[in-house]
């Protein structure tokens, strides 16, 4: 039995059940800085529980390739998690629906230049996976003393293939 997941382009509509695509679309909401900067305001909802606070971290991730073996997903029940690429490398974004605490129906997206993501609190997702070259990311997520990580290992991995 083949367990394949085919990638699709990352779009706000397709990704909406899992989080927000953070990108510049349309005209700015406001012009600031003496008319030299357009502000595209409030593009993601940060959501933190359990006494945590928002933190900014830097991630340096090794390159991945397609086909990709999706053998594990994780989720963060106490906070959303935003990934903002700074190196211009596309990323593979894998997510899954939740069925009574178990990830099901994985989906795979490929980002384009200028796209970032914010995963909603508690969304099952794969690890950070820049495609074709190493990638650096600014990550905004919950910082706190209590654990905020659950992992699920699939008994049979899914193979993510290019769409």
WOBEL-V263743 format. One record per helix or strand of 3 or more residues. SS is the DSSP state (a for helix, b for strand). FROM is the first residue (numbers start at 1). LEN is the number of residues. Records with the same first field share a line. If there is no record, write none. Layout:
BEGIN
SS->FROM-LEN + FROM-LEN
END
This chain:
BEGIN
b->4-6 + 19-4 + 30-3 + 37-3 + 53-9 + 68-8 + 81-5 + 91-9 + 102-9 + 116-4 + 129-3 + 135-9 + 150-12
a->12-4
END
